């Protein structure tokens, strides 16, 4: 699966329908036809990509 942000193939599965891109360092979750993208904070928590909302 290609990264929805940078298009890289350097991705890996980290959970059920959850993936991590090694090139742009984002985590994303695919659910049906919808993709949610998250940035990984320094403490390991997930934040909405481009936003300040912590998940």
Beta strands, then each sheet from edge to edge (+ up, - down):
strand 1: 11-15
strand 2: 18-21
strand 3: 26-31
strand 4: 34-40
strand 5: 46-48
sheet 1: 1+ 2- 3+ 4- 5+
end
